[in-house]
Amino acid sequence: MDKRLYWIWLASGLGFASRQLKPLLEQYGGVEELFDRRGELLQRRLVTPGQFRALNGSKPQDFEKLLVRHLEAGYQVILLEDPDYPPLLREIYDPPAVLYVEGDITVLRDALPISMIGTRRPSGYGIEAARLLAGQLVAAGALLISGMADGLDSEAHKAAVAVGAPTVAVLGTAIDRTYPARNQTLREMILHDGAVLSEYPIGTEGVKNYFVLRNRIIAGLCRGLLVVEARRHSGTMSTVQFALEDGRDVFSVPGSIFSPLSEGTNLLLQQGAKAVLSAADLLCEYGYEFDPEQPRQTAKEEKESLPLSKSAQAVYRVLTARPQGLEALCAACGLSSGEVMAALTELELAGLSRQLAGRQFERTK
């Protein structure tokens, strides 16, 4: 029998983020023996009554169709025992038994993995700080990890894809869903060089708490966690707690004492996080260097390194630093308004354009 079926059975029976996973594997040595002796688990108080019912009420063969669905859709099913499973993630208290992966997860092997997170509704300061630091970290060879959410998560990924560097996104939804849906273009760009992963298989219904559980994976994949802007009470701060539990370094960007969006980051600094004013402040902790005098890619080089659609390339050619309306852009490139809007979204995600008030658009690079 395919060993992946045993692992999917175990993951389903224990539930997501189970802290019984590692003790069970240590007790029984492997999933096959665990399955054979599942009848004794409750008596030995190794699982809860609910987990006992789930594990004894199913068998690995029941998950064959689910496995086939992932494979036919092109997703990798990576097990905790597999060599491609991220080694840092394997170390945490409650690692996922199974990871569902799209793209190239091996990008985590050799680079310096840094998770970069922050509020979904950042200030202008937060956006500029995220873009600056993310760009510097990528230029120094760091691999950025985040949650592909709106706001500062997206800014981390955009900084990587803008220069053709790999980045890794961790979903809080089933692997076949993109949330928010408007980030589908960003997801496709991430997959050009990096990876998207989730512990939630196809068909998993969305639950708010799954995003919190996802945060332990964001923290577990990295060596250092960089918080750019966050409220005192937020999902971002839950990721910090996971990072501290798992012995990860925590870095924070100072913010205004008058901004509620900086209450969390400033609190972290009071509690001992290292302040980051430039990427060098973080990189030096790991023996990396960032040279601010190093020439950056030109806008032309950045554009050519991106997997832009033909429509996006056409719109980019007619964009200028002078704001233009939608009708003017349609007339200049000969595309419909729908095609131009889709192209503008793609360019904005890549950091090459932005929308101003009154539906005016300008080139940023």
N, C-alpha and C positions, 0 to 999 in steps of 0.2 A: 504494500500500500504506500502511496505517496506520503512521505513524512509531513508534508505541509498540512495534510488533513488533520493529523494529530494536533498540530500546533493551533490550527484554526478552531478545532474543537475545544482545546484548553482555553484559548483566549475568550471564546464565547461563553464558556461555563464560568470562568472566574470573573468576567466583566473587565471593563477598561480600567487601567491604572491600579490593578490589584497588587497589594503588597504581599500576598500569599504566593505569588509566582516563584520568586527566587527560593524561599524556604521549601516549597514543594519539590522543585527540581533538585535541590540539595539532598532532600530526603530520599528521593526515588531514582536519581541519576539520569532520568530521561523521560520523555513524554510517553513512550510506549509502555514502560513499566508502570508509570503513573496511571495510565488508562487501565491496565490489567488489574491494578489494585485499588481502583477508585472506590470500591465498596467500603473500604475501611477509613476513608478520609474524615468522615464526620465523627466517628468513634474516637479517632486520634486527635480530634479538635484542630485539624489542619485547614478546614474550610468552614464557611457558615452554612446553615441549613439550606439557604437559597442556592448557594453555589453547589452544594451536594446534590440537590434536586436537578439542577441544570446539567451537571457533569454525568449523572447517572441516567438522566432522561434522554440522552443523545449519544451518538457514536460518531467517530471521524467520518465514516462514509456518508453521513447526512450532509456534509459540507462540500461534497464533490461538485455539485452544480455551482456553488458559490465560487469555488476555486477556478472552475472553468470560465466563469463570467469574467473574472479578473484577467486571466491569461488571454482570453479572446479579445479583450479590450486593450491589451498591450501593457497592462500593469505588472510590475514585478511583485512577487510575494516573498519577502525576506524575513527569515526566522531569527530569533534571538541567538541561535547557535551557528548561524551562517557566517562565513568569513567577511561577507560584504556588510554585515550589520555594523553600524557605527560604533566603534569601541568605547567612546566616551559615553554614549547613551546606554550601553550595556552596564555601565558602572552604577547607575542611579538606583535608588531603592525600589522603584516600581517601573522598570522598563517595559515597553510594549512587547508582548510575546511575538507579535507579527507586525511588520510594517508593510504597507502597500505603497509602492513607489512608481512614479512616472518620471522618466528622465534618467540622469546619470548620478547615482548616489555615491559613486567612487570619488567624486570631487571633494568629499569630506576627508579623504585619506591624508593628503600631503600638505594642504594649506592650513593656515592659522584660522580656526573657526571662531568667529565672533558673532554673537547674537545682538542685534540692534533693534530696540523696541521703543515704543512711546505711544502717546495718546492718539486716538483716531481723529480727533478734531484739534489739530495743533494750531498754535499761533504762527504768525509770519516768522518770528524768531526761531521757533522750533523747526519749521521747515528749512530755513536757511542753515541752521546748525546741523540738521540731519544730512542735508545735501553736501555740505562742506566735509563733515567727518566721514561720511560714507565714501565719498570720492577719494579722500586721502587714504582710508583703510584699504580700499580696493587697489589703489595705485601701489600700495606697499606689499600687496600679495595676500591680504586677508580674505577669507571667504565669509561673506555676510549671510546670516541666517535670520529669518523673521517669519511673521505669520500671514503675510500677504493681505492684511487687513487694510482698510482705509487709513489715511494719515501717515504716520511716521514709519510703520511697517513697510508700506508701499515705497516710500522714499528710499529706504535701504535697498530694496530690490532694484528700483529704477537706476540707482547709481551704478550698480553692477552691470545691468544689461546695456546701459548707455555706452559702456566701453567694451562690450563683448566679454565680460568676466562672468564666471559662474556664480550662482547664488542659490540658496536652498530655502524653499517655502514649506512651512508646516501648517497643514490645514486643521481646522476645528470641525470639519465636516467629513462626510464620506469622500473617498478618494476621487469619485467621479463627479463631485460637485465643486463649483467655484463660488465662494462667498467672500465679498459681495459679487454678484454676477457680472457687474461692470468691470471686474478685474480679469476677465477671461483673456483679454489681449495681453495683459501683463503676464498672466500664467504662461501663455504661449511663448512669450519672449524669454521667460525664465527657463523654459524647457529647451531652448536652443542650445544652452551651454550647461545648465544646472539641473535641479531636480525639485519635484513637488512630492511630498509624502504625507501620509496619514496613518493612524492606527485604526481608523474607522473604515470597514469594508463597504463595498457597494451595497446600497439598500439600507444603510444605517440612518434612522430618523434623527433629524437635528434636535439636540437638547442644549440649552444654554450652558449647562455645566461642562459640556464637552470642550468648549473653548478654554475654560479654566484648566481642564486636564491636559489639553494641548500645550499649555504654557510650560508644563514640566518637561516636555520634549524639546521645546525651544531652548530652555535652560540646559537640558542634559546634553545637547549636541555641541555646546560651545565650551571653550576654555574661559572666555570672559564675556560678561553681559553688560552691554552699554545702554543705559537709559537716557534718552535725549530730553524728553519732556513728559511729565506725568503728574496727575493729581495724587493727593495723599491716599485716597481710597479708590482703587481702580484695578482693572485686570492686569495692567502693567506691573503693579506692585505685587500681584500674586506670582508673577514670573520671577520677580526678585526673591521671594520667599523660597521658591523651588531652587533657585540658583544657590542660595545660602545653604539650604539643606544638603545639597549635593557638592558643596565645597568649591563652587565656581567663584571666580573673581567678579566683583561688581564695580562698575564704573558709572559715573553720573556727570551730566552736563549742568553746570550752575545756571540758575535762572533768576529772574527778577523776584525780589521779596514781595512785590505787589501783585504777582500773577498767581492765581489758583492753579494754573497749569504747571507751575514750577514748585508747588508745595511738596510733591513727592520726591522730585530730584534733589531739592535742597535738604529734605529730611534725610535722604540717603547719605548725603555728604556729612551731615551732623553725626550719623551713625557709623561713619568710617569708610564709606565708599571713596574711591579715588576720583578726584575732580579731573575732568577731561576738557581741556581748552583747545587742544588740537589732537590729531591722531597720534602724534609722537608721545603724548602722555600715556596712552594705552599701549602702543607698540613696544615701548622700551621695557615693559614688564615681561615681554616674551622674546627679547633679543632681536626684535625687528627695528628697522629704521625707516623714517619717512623723510625724504629730501624735498622741502617746499620749493626748491629751485629747479627741481626736475621738470623738464618741459612736459606739458599735458598734451593730450591728443587735440588736434584741431577739430572744429565742428565737422569738417568734411570727413576726417578720419573716423570720428565717432559715428557719424551717420552711416558710413560705409560698413562699419563693423556690426551694425544692427540688422536683424532679419526683418526689414520693413517691407510691407506690401507695396505693389506697384502704385496703388492709389496714394499711399502715404508718401512715397517718393515724389509723386507728381505734385502733391500739395506742398511738400517741403520746398520744392524748387521755386514756388511762387510766393511763399511766405517771406516777409521782410521784417526788419526791426520796427517798421511803421505799422501800427495796427490796421487791419483790414476787416471788413465785414464779410459775412458768409456769401452774399451774392457776388461780391467782387472776386472772391477766391474761386467760386464756381465758374465764373466767366473766364478767369485767367487759366484755369487748368482743364476746362471742358468736362467736368464731372458734375453729377447731380448733387443736390444739397445733402441727400442721405449718404452718398459716397464720401463727400468732403467731410461731413461730421464724423463718420467712422474713422477716416484718415486722421483727422485732428485729434481724436481720442487716442489713437495709436501713437501719434507724435508727442502728445502731452505725457503719456505714460513713459515714453522714452526720454523725457526731459528736453525735447527739442522745440516745443511750442507751449504757449499758454493762452488761456482765454481771459479776456478783460471784461469789464462791465460793458453792457450793451451788445453782447455777442460779437465783440471785436477780438481778433486773434493776431498774435505776433510770434515771430521766431525768437527763441531764446539762445540759440547757439548757431 
